[in-house]
Every structure is written in structure tokens, then in C-alpha cells.
């Protein structure tokens, strides 16, 4: 996973997986504090349904803003709406707020970024617990779906080839990758020192944060499954 919503940036894994580049996709980083949502590309793709339109909509949610009716096919729009509901559910969940509170007070402003990155790692690491399809097969399906779609949103079209070539979605299985990701994010922050030492804190909190993920993610799965089945009616945007 290579997206942090905090700075509207893409973290690009180099071909040799040794360095990350940071590419702005929405312009300058916002000054306001980030939202608390922790789930990004991989989780949205896992939770949002696995038909091609659902996979596309799960990704479009990070690239398409504003009202939706009539802009896309019905199934794709529904997947974008589910993406937004998942974000809202995550942002407001007490377990996520408790996870944020595990970090030192002076780190709290940036703890959400670190939790985003760490939870992506947890999902990739424990993928076999949550999905029948192997992660490598799932990511190939996603990359193939992107390659077959000629009308991707402009910014997604820009990154999709690199996402596939460098296997962004599978890269978070390796905990060491997180340090490169945090370093890449820090270079885009107005206060780069805000993430200094962040990897050491993630190492120290590895077990409790892993437990938080294990407790929260099944709840998020149940929420998403209910929404897909039409049993959840809460709407966000």
C-alpha cells in the first residue's frame, strides 16, 4: 500500500524496493490535522467486493471527490460510496481512537499516519486470516483490472502502471518497508521531524497495535459485508 491520505501523496516504491519517492497527486499538503481513518488501498480492495467495478470503485474512492450520481456506472458508484462509509466507520470507531492514544502525547498529531502504515502491514502480513485467495493472486487480479480499464481517473491512471510493476499492494508484508514509507512521508510534512523515531515506536508497540488490528478489522469486515448485502444504510457524502 502506497497511499497516505494525510498529505494526499503517493509513496512510490522503487523497482529495487530500496527507496521511496513521494509524488504529490492533489497539490500541496494540507495544513490541517489528518483524519483518523486507517484503512487505505489494500483494505478497501479487500472489503469493497471483488467484481471488476467494485475493485475499481474501491480505488476510485481515494481519487474521486464530490457528489456521485450519474458520474459513473451504478455498481462503480456504489463501491465509491462504500469506500466513504468505511472511512467514516473507521474514523469514528473507539478502537481506532484507543490505538491513536497508545502513542506518546507529543506524537499524537502524527500517530494516525503511523497507524495507517502499520495497519496496512498487518493486513498484508495476516492476509491468509481474512481472505481465501492468496495475496499475490489477489493483487494480480487488481492490477489486471486496472490495466483493462481505459477510463481511470487521471491521477490513478498515472500511478497504476507503477503500482503493478512494483507491487505496491503486496510490499507491506515486510515490516522493514514501513521505515522507508515513513521516511518518504516525512519529506512532505511541514515539520519532517514529526515522524522522527516513528519506526522505533512502531517496533515498541508492535504487539498491542497488532492486537488492536486483530480486534478492529473483523468489525470493519462485518460492517462492509452488511453494506454490500444492503443491510447497512448509513451514508457519507
GUFIBA-244407 format. One record per residue: y, x, z of N, C-alpha, C in turn. Coordinates in nm, 2 decimals. Each point is the difference from the previous one (the first is absolute). Layout:
N
npy  npx  npz  capy  capx  capz  cpy  cpx  cpz
Y  X  Z  Y  X  Z  Y  X  Z
...
! end
This chain:
237
npy  npx  npz  capy  capx  capz  cpy  cpx  cpz
-0.12  0.08  0.00  0.12  -0.08  0.00  0.12  0.09  0.00
0.10  -0.04  -0.08  0.11  0.09  -0.02  0.13  -0.07  0.00
0.01  -0.11  0.08  0.13  -0.07  0.01  0.04  -0.01  0.14
0.12  0.03  0.03  0.06  -0.04  0.13  0.12  -0.09  -0.03
0.00  -0.12  0.06  0.10  -0.10  -0.02  0.13  0.05  0.07
0.00  0.09  0.09  0.12  0.04  0.07  0.11  0.05  -0.09
-0.03  0.08  -0.09  0.10  0.06  -0.09  -0.02  -0.05  -0.15
-0.08  -0.10  -0.02  -0.02  -0.04  -0.13  -0.04  0.11  -0.10
-0.09  0.09  0.05  -0.03  0.12  -0.08  -0.15  0.00  -0.03
-0.03  0.08  -0.10  -0.14  0.02  -0.03  -0.03  0.15  0.03
-0.11  0.02  0.07  -0.05  0.13  0.04  -0.11  0.04  -0.10
0.03  0.10  -0.09  -0.09  0.03  -0.11  -0.08  0.12  0.04
-0.13  -0.02  0.00  -0.10  0.10  0.03  -0.02  0.09  -0.12
0.03  0.13  0.01  -0.02  0.09  -0.11  -0.14  0.01  -0.04
-0.02  0.05  -0.12  -0.14  0.00  -0.06  -0.10  0.08  0.09
0.05  0.10  0.06  -0.09  0.08  0.09  0.00  -0.05  0.14
0.07  -0.11  0.03  0.00  -0.06  0.13  0.06  0.09  0.10
0.08  0.09  -0.04  0.06  0.10  0.10  0.14  -0.03  0.04
0.07  -0.07  -0.08  0.14  -0.03  0.03  0.03  -0.15  -0.04
0.10  -0.05  0.06  0.05  -0.13  -0.04  0.14  0.01  -0.05
0.03  -0.08  -0.10  0.14  -0.01  -0.05  0.05  -0.14  0.04
0.13  -0.01  0.02  0.05  -0.13  0.04  0.09  -0.05  -0.12
-0.03  -0.12  -0.05  0.07  -0.06  -0.11  0.06  -0.13  0.05
0.13  -0.01  0.00  0.07  -0.13  0.03  -0.03  -0.10  -0.10
-0.04  -0.12  0.03  -0.02  -0.11  -0.10  0.10  -0.11  0.02
0.08  0.00  0.11  0.10  -0.11  0.01  0.14  0.05  0.03
0.02  0.13  -0.02  0.13  0.06  0.03  0.00  0.06  0.14
0.12  0.03  0.05  0.02  0.07  0.13  -0.07  -0.08  0.11
-0.05  0.08  0.09  -0.07  -0.05  0.12  0.09  -0.09  0.08
-0.04  -0.11  0.05  0.08  -0.09  0.08  0.03  0.07  0.14
0.11  -0.04  0.05  0.04  0.06  0.13  -0.06  -0.08  0.12
-0.03  -0.13  -0.03  -0.05  -0.08  0.11  -0.14  0.04  0.05
-0.03  -0.04  0.12  -0.14  0.03  0.05  -0.10  -0.07  -0.09
-0.12  0.06  -0.01  -0.10  -0.05  -0.09  -0.06  -0.13  0.07
-0.07  -0.08  -0.08  -0.07  -0.11  0.05  -0.13  0.05  0.05
-0.07  -0.08  0.09  -0.11  0.05  0.07  -0.13  -0.01  -0.08
0.00  -0.06  -0.12  -0.13  -0.02  -0.07  -0.07  0.13  -0.02
-0.13  0.00  0.02  -0.08  0.12  -0.01  -0.09  0.01  -0.12
-0.03  -0.12  -0.06  -0.10  0.01  -0.11  0.06  0.01  -0.13
-0.04  0.10  -0.08  0.05  0.02  -0.13  -0.10  -0.01  -0.11
0.00  0.08  -0.10  -0.08  -0.02  -0.12  -0.14  -0.04  0.03
-0.08  0.09  0.06  -0.14  -0.01  0.01  -0.04  -0.13  0.07
0.07  -0.03  0.11  -0.04  -0.12  0.08  0.04  -0.12  -0.08
0.12  -0.01  -0.06  0.03  -0.11  -0.08  -0.10  -0.03  -0.11
-0.04  0.11  -0.07  -0.10  -0.02  -0.10  -0.13  -0.05  0.05
-0.04  0.05  0.12  -0.13  -0.05  0.06  0.01  -0.14  0.04
0.12  -0.04  0.06  0.01  -0.13  0.06  0.04  -0.11  -0.10
0.06  0.03  -0.11  0.06  -0.10  -0.09  -0.09  -0.06  -0.10
-0.13  0.03  0.00  -0.09  -0.05  -0.11  -0.02  0.10  -0.11
-0.11  -0.01  -0.06  -0.04  0.11  -0.09  -0.01  -0.04  -0.15
0.04  -0.12  -0.03  0.02  -0.03  -0.14  0.12  0.08  -0.06
0.00  0.03  -0.13  0.11  0.08  -0.05  0.14  -0.04  0.03
0.03  -0.13  -0.01  0.13  -0.05  0.03  0.03  0.01  0.15
-0.10  -0.01  0.09  0.02  0.02  0.14  0.03  0.15  0.03
-0.07  0.09  -0.06  0.02  0.14  0.02  0.14  0.03  -0.04
0.04  -0.04  -0.12  0.14  0.02  -0.05  0.10  -0.05  0.10
-0.01  -0.13  0.04  0.09  -0.06  0.09  0.01  0.07  0.13
-0.11  0.05  0.05  0.00  0.07  0.13  0.09  0.13  -0.01
0.00  0.06  -0.12  0.09  0.12  -0.02  0.14  -0.05  -0.03
0.02  -0.10  -0.08  0.13  -0.05  -0.04  0.08  -0.03  0.12
-0.06  -0.04  0.11  0.08  -0.03  0.12  0.09  0.11  0.05
-0.03  0.12  -0.04  0.09  0.11  0.04  0.10  0.03  -0.11
0.00  -0.07  -0.11  0.09  0.04  -0.11  0.08  -0.12  -0.05
-0.04  -0.12  0.04  0.07  -0.13  -0.04  0.06  -0.06  0.12
0.13  -0.02  -0.01  0.08  -0.06  0.10  0.06  -0.14  -0.04
0.04  -0.08  0.09  0.07  -0.12  -0.03  -0.10  -0.12  -0.03
0.06  -0.11  -0.04  -0.08  -0.12  -0.03  -0.10  0.02  -0.11
-0.11  -0.07  0.01  -0.11  0.02  -0.10  -0.03  -0.10  -0.10
0.02  -0.13  0.03  -0.05  -0.11  -0.09  0.04  0.03  -0.15
-0.11  0.00  -0.08  0.02  0.01  -0.14  0.01  0.14  -0.06
0.01  0.10  0.09  0.01  0.14  -0.05  -0.13  0.06  -0.05
-0.11  -0.04  0.06  -0.13  0.05  -0.03  -0.10  -0.11  0.00
-0.12  0.03  -0.05  -0.11  -0.10  0.00  -0.02  -0.04  0.14
-0.05  -0.13  0.02  -0.02  -0.06  0.13  -0.08  0.09  0.09
-0.12  0.05  -0.04  -0.08  0.08  0.09  0.06  0.12  0.04
0.08  0.07  -0.09  0.07  0.12  0.04  0.11  -0.03  0.10
0.08  -0.11  -0.02  0.10  -0.03  0.09  -0.06  -0.03  0.14
-0.11  -0.07  0.00  -0.07  -0.03  0.13  -0.04  0.13  0.07
-0.04  0.10  -0.07  -0.03  0.13  0.06  0.12  0.07  0.06
0.11  -0.01  -0.07  0.13  0.05  0.05  0.04  -0.07  0.13
-0.01  -0.13  0.00  0.03  -0.07  0.12  -0.09  0.04  0.12
-0.13  0.02  -0.03  -0.09  0.04  0.11  0.04  0.14  0.05
0.04  0.09  -0.09  0.05  0.13  0.04  0.11  -0.02  0.10
0.09  -0.09  -0.02  0.12  -0.02  0.09  -0.05  -0.06  0.13
-0.09  -0.09  -0.01  -0.06  -0.06  0.13  -0.07  0.10  0.08
-0.07  0.09  -0.06  -0.07  0.11  0.07  0.10  0.09  0.07
0.11  0.03  -0.07  0.10  0.09  0.05  0.06  -0.07  0.13
0.04  -0.13  -0.02  0.06  -0.07  0.12  -0.10  -0.01  0.12
-0.12  -0.03  -0.03  -0.10  -0.01  0.11  -0.01  0.14  0.07
0.00  0.10  -0.08  -0.01  0.14  0.06  0.12  0.03  0.08
0.12  -0.02  -0.06  0.12  0.03  0.06  0.02  -0.06  0.14
-0.05  -0.12  0.02  0.03  -0.08  0.12  -0.12  0.00  0.10
-0.11  0.07  -0.03  -0.11  0.00  0.08  0.01  0.08  0.13
-0.03  -0.05  0.12  0.02  0.08  0.12  -0.09  0.13  0.00
-0.11  0.00  -0.06  -0.08  0.12  -0.01  0.07  0.11  -0.07
0.07  -0.03  -0.10  0.08  0.10  -0.08  0.11  0.05  0.09
0.07  -0.09  0.07  0.11  0.04  0.08  -0.05  0.09  0.12
-0.12  -0.03  0.05  -0.06  0.08  0.10  -0.04  0.14  -0.05
-0.04  0.00  -0.12  -0.03  0.13  -0.07  0.12  0.09  -0.01
0.11  -0.07  -0.04  0.13  0.07  -0.01  0.04  0.06  0.13
-0.02  -0.08  0.11  0.04  0.04  0.13  -0.08  0.12  0.06
-0.11  0.03  -0.06  -0.08  0.12  0.04  0.08  0.13  -0.02
0.09  0.00  -0.10  0.07  0.12  -0.03  0.11  0.02  0.10
0.04  0.13  0.02  0.11  0.03  0.09  0.13  -0.08  -0.04
0.08  -0.03  0.10  0.12  -0.08  -0.03  0.09  0.07  -0.10
0.01  0.13  0.00  0.09  0.07  -0.09  -0.06  -0.01  -0.15
-0.12  -0.03  -0.01  -0.07  -0.01  -0.13  0.00  -0.14  -0.05
0.03  -0.10  0.08  -0.02  -0.14  -0.03  0.06  -0.04  -0.13
0.11  0.06  -0.04  0.07  -0.04  -0.12  -0.09  0.03  -0.12
-0.08  0.10  0.01  -0.08  0.05  -0.12  -0.15  -0.03  0.02
-0.03  -0.06  0.11  -0.14  -0.03  0.03  -0.07  -0.09  -0.10
0.08  -0.09  -0.05  -0.05  -0.09  -0.10  -0.05  0.07  -0.13
0.08  0.10  -0.04  -0.04  0.08  -0.11  -0.14  0.06  0.02
-0.01  0.07  0.12  -0.12  0.07  0.04  -0.12  -0.10  0.01
0.03  -0.12  0.05  -0.11  -0.10  0.01  -0.04  -0.04  -0.14
0.09  -0.02  -0.09  -0.03  -0.03  -0.14  -0.10  0.10  -0.06
0.03  0.12  0.02  -0.08  0.11  -0.06  -0.13  0.01  0.07
0.00  -0.02  0.13  -0.13  0.02  0.08  -0.09  -0.12  -0.03
0.05  -0.12  -0.01  -0.09  -0.12  -0.02  -0.06  0.01  -0.14
0.08  0.05  -0.10  -0.06  0.02  -0.13  -0.12  0.10  0.01
0.02  0.10  0.08  -0.11  0.09  0.02  -0.12  -0.07  0.06
0.02  -0.08  0.10  -0.11  -0.07  0.07  -0.08  -0.09  -0.10
0.08  -0.07  -0.08  -0.07  -0.09  -0.10  -0.09  0.08  -0.10
0.06  0.11  -0.05  -0.08  0.08  -0.09  -0.12  0.07  0.06
0.03  0.04  0.13  -0.11  0.07  0.07  -0.12  -0.09  0.03
0.04  -0.13  0.04  -0.10  -0.09  0.05  -0.03  -0.11  -0.11
0.03  0.03  -0.12  -0.01  -0.10  -0.11  -0.14  -0.07  0.00
-0.11  0.07  0.03  -0.13  -0.06  0.00  -0.02  -0.11  0.10
0.09  0.00  0.10  -0.01  -0.11  0.10  0.06  -0.13  -0.05
0.09  0.01  -0.10  0.07  -0.12  -0.04  -0.02  -0.04  -0.14
-0.08  0.07  -0.08  -0.02  -0.03  -0.14  -0.14  0.03  -0.04
-0.06  -0.08  -0.08  -0.13  0.03  -0.06  0.01  0.10  -0.11
0.10  -0.01  -0.08  0.02  0.09  -0.11  0.04  0.14  0.05
-0.06  0.11  -0.04  0.05  0.13  0.04  0.14  0.03  -0.04
0.07  0.07  0.08  0.14  0.03  -0.02  0.03  0.05  -0.14
-0.08  0.10  -0.04  0.02  0.06  -0.13  -0.01  -0.10  -0.11
-0.10  -0.09  0.01  -0.02  -0.10  -0.10  0.12  -0.10  0.00
0.04  -0.04  0.12  0.12  -0.09  0.01  0.12  0.06  -0.06
0.03  0.13  0.03  0.12  0.06  -0.05  -0.01  0.01  -0.15
-0.11  0.03  -0.06  -0.02  0.00  -0.14  0.03  -0.13  -0.07
-0.04  -0.11  0.07  0.03  -0.13  -0.05  0.15  -0.03  0.00
0.06  0.04  0.11  0.15  -0.02  0.01  0.07  0.08  -0.12
-0.04  0.13  -0.01  0.07  0.08  -0.10  -0.03  -0.06  -0.14
-0.12  -0.05  -0.03  -0.03  -0.06  -0.12  0.08  -0.13  -0.03
0.02  -0.08  0.11  0.08  -0.12  -0.02  0.14  0.04  -0.03
0.06  0.10  0.06  0.13  0.04  -0.03  0.01  0.05  -0.15
-0.10  0.08  -0.04  0.01  0.06  -0.13  -0.01  -0.11  -0.11
-0.07  -0.11  0.03  -0.02  -0.11  -0.10  0.12  -0.09  0.00
0.10  0.01  0.09  0.11  -0.09  0.00  0.12  0.06  -0.07
0.05  -0.06  -0.11  0.11  0.06  -0.08  0.13  -0.04  0.06
0.01  -0.09  0.09  0.13  -0.05  0.04  0.03  0.02  0.15
-0.04  0.12  0.05  0.03  0.03  0.14  0.15  0.01  0.03
0.04  -0.04  0.12  0.14  0.03  0.04  0.03  0.14  -0.03
0.13  0.03  -0.04  0.04  0.13  -0.05  -0.04  0.11  0.09
0.03  -0.01  0.13  -0.03  0.11  0.09  -0.14  0.02  0.02
-0.08  -0.11  0.01  -0.14  0.01  0.01  -0.06  0.07  -0.13
0.05  -0.04  -0.11  -0.05  0.06  -0.13  0.02  0.15  0.00
0.11  0.04  0.07  0.03  0.15  0.00  -0.10  0.07  0.08
-0.04  -0.06  0.11  -0.09  0.08  0.09  -0.15  -0.02  -0.02
-0.04  -0.11  -0.07  -0.14  -0.04  -0.01  -0.08  0.11  -0.05
0.04  0.07  -0.11  -0.09  0.11  -0.05  -0.02  0.11  0.10
0.10  0.04  0.08  -0.02  0.10  0.10  -0.08  -0.05  0.11
0.01  -0.12  0.04  -0.08  -0.06  0.11  -0.14  0.01  -0.03
-0.04  -0.02  -0.13  -0.14  0.01  -0.04  -0.05  0.14  -0.01
0.09  0.08  -0.07  -0.04  0.14  -0.02  -0.02  0.08  0.13
0.08  -0.03  0.10  0.00  0.07  0.12  -0.07  -0.07  0.12
-0.06  -0.12  -0.03  -0.07  -0.08  0.09  0.08  -0.02  0.13
0.12  -0.06  -0.01  0.08  -0.02  0.12  -0.07  -0.09  0.10
-0.07  -0.10  -0.05  -0.06  -0.10  0.09  -0.11  0.06  0.09
-0.08  0.10  -0.06  -0.11  0.06  0.08  0.04  0.12  0.08
0.12  0.05  -0.02  0.04  0.13  0.06  0.01  0.00  0.15
0.03  -0.12  0.05  0.03  -0.01  0.15  -0.13  0.01  0.08
-0.11  0.01  -0.06  -0.13  0.02  0.08  0.02  0.13  0.08
0.07  0.10  -0.06  0.01  0.13  0.06  0.12  0.00  0.10
-0.02  0.01  0.13  0.11  0.00  0.09  0.10  0.11  -0.02
-0.04  0.11  -0.05  0.09  0.11  -0.03  0.11  -0.04  -0.10
-0.03  -0.09  -0.09  0.09  -0.04  -0.10  0.13  -0.07  0.07
-0.02  -0.05  0.11  0.11  -0.07  0.07  0.11  0.09  0.03
-0.03  0.13  0.03  0.11  0.09  0.03  0.09  0.02  -0.12
-0.07  0.01  -0.12  0.08  0.02  -0.12  0.08  -0.12  -0.03
-0.05  -0.12  0.03  0.07  -0.13  -0.02  0.12  0.00  0.09
-0.01  0.03  0.12  0.11  0.00  0.10  0.10  0.10  -0.04
-0.04  0.11  -0.05  0.10  0.10  -0.04  0.08  -0.05  -0.12
-0.07  -0.06  -0.09  0.07  -0.06  -0.12  0.10  -0.11  0.04
-0.04  -0.08  0.09  0.09  -0.11  0.05  0.12  0.06  0.07
-0.02  0.10  0.08  0.11  0.06  0.08  0.11  0.06  -0.09
-0.04  0.04  -0.12  0.10  0.06  -0.09  0.10  -0.11  -0.06
-0.04  -0.12  0.02  0.08  -0.11  -0.05  0.08  -0.07  0.11
-0.03  0.03  0.12  0.07  -0.06  0.11  0.14  0.06  0.02
0.09  -0.08  0.05  0.14  0.05  0.03  -0.01  0.10  0.12
-0.10  -0.02  0.08  -0.03  0.10  0.11  -0.14  0.05  -0.01
-0.02  0.10  -0.08  -0.14  0.05  -0.02  -0.08  0.04  0.12
0.08  0.04  0.10  -0.06  0.04  0.13  -0.07  -0.12  0.07
0.03  -0.12  -0.04  -0.06  -0.12  0.06  -0.15  0.00  0.00
-0.06  0.07  -0.10  -0.15  0.00  -0.01  -0.06  0.14  0.04
0.09  0.09  0.04  -0.05  0.13  0.04  -0.10  -0.02  0.12
-0.12  0.06  -0.01  -0.10  -0.01  0.10  -0.08  -0.13  -0.01
0.03  -0.08  -0.10  -0.07  -0.13  -0.01  -0.15  0.02  -0.02
-0.05  0.10  -0.07  -0.14  0.01  -0.02  -0.07  0.03  0.13
0.07  0.08  0.09  -0.06  0.03  0.13  -0.01  -0.12  0.08
0.10  -0.09  -0.01  -0.01  -0.13  0.08  -0.12  -0.09  -0.05
-0.01  0.00  -0.13  -0.11  -0.08  -0.06  -0.14  0.06  0.05
-0.01  0.13  0.00  -0.12  0.06  0.05  -0.02  -0.04  0.15
0.10  0.01  0.08  -0.01  -0.04  0.14  -0.04  -0.14  0.02
0.05  -0.09  -0.09  -0.02  -0.14  0.01  -0.11  -0.05  -0.09
-0.08  0.09  -0.05  -0.10  -0.04  -0.11  -0.09  -0.11  0.05
-0.06  0.02  0.12  -0.10  -0.10  0.05  0.07  -0.13  0.04
0.11  -0.01  0.07  0.05  -0.13  0.03  0.06  -0.07  -0.12
0.06  0.07  -0.09  0.05  -0.06  -0.12  -0.12  -0.05  -0.09
-0.11  0.07  0.00  -0.12  -0.04  -0.08  -0.05  -0.13  0.06
0.00  -0.01  0.14  -0.04  -0.12  0.07  0.09  -0.12  -0.04
0.13  0.03  0.00  0.10  -0.10  -0.04  -0.04  -0.06  -0.14
-0.02  0.09  -0.09  -0.03  -0.04  -0.14  -0.13  -0.08  0.00
-0.10  0.04  0.07  -0.13  -0.07  0.01  0.02  -0.14  0.06
0.09  -0.02  0.09  0.02  -0.13  0.06  0.09  -0.09  -0.09
0.10  0.07  -0.07  0.09  -0.08  -0.08  -0.05  -0.04  -0.14
-0.07  0.09  -0.06  -0.03  -0.03  -0.14  -0.09  -0.12  -0.03
-0.10  -0.02  0.09  -0.08  -0.12  -0.02  0.09  -0.13  0.01
0.10  0.00  0.09  0.09  -0.11  0.01  0.08  -0.02  -0.13
0.04  0.11  -0.05  0.07  -0.01  -0.13  -0.09  -0.04  -0.11
-0.12  0.04  0.00  -0.10  -0.04  -0.10  -0.02  -0.16  0.01
-0.02  -0.05  0.12  -0.02  -0.14  0.02  0.12  -0.08  -0.05
0.12  0.05  0.03  0.13  -0.06  -0.05  0.00  -0.01  -0.15
-0.03  0.11  -0.06  0.01  0.01  -0.15  -0.11  -0.09  -0.06
-0.12  0.00  0.06  -0.11  -0.08  -0.06  0.03  -0.15  0.01
0.07  -0.04  0.12  0.04  -0.14  0.01  0.10  -0.03  -0.10
0.09  0.09  -0.03  0.11  -0.03  -0.10  -0.06  -0.01  -0.14
-0.10  0.08  -0.03  -0.06  -0.01  -0.13  -0.08  -0.13  -0.02
-0.05  -0.05  0.12  -0.08  -0.12  -0.01  0.09  -0.12  0.01
0.13  0.02  0.02  0.09  -0.12  0.01  0.01  -0.06  0.14
-0.05  0.08  0.10  0.01  -0.06  0.13  0.12  0.05  0.08
0.07  0.09  -0.06  0.12  0.06  0.07  0.12  -0.04  -0.08
0.10  -0.06  0.06  0.11  -0.06  -0.07  0.14  0.07  0.02
0.00  0.09  0.09  0.13  0.07  0.03  0.05  0.07  -0.12
0.12  -0.02  -0.04  0.06  0.06  -0.12  0.12  0.10  0.04
0.00  0.11  -0.06  0.12  0.09  0.02  0.06  0.03  -0.14
0.11  -0.05  -0.03  0.07  0.02  -0.12  -0.06  -0.08  -0.12
! end
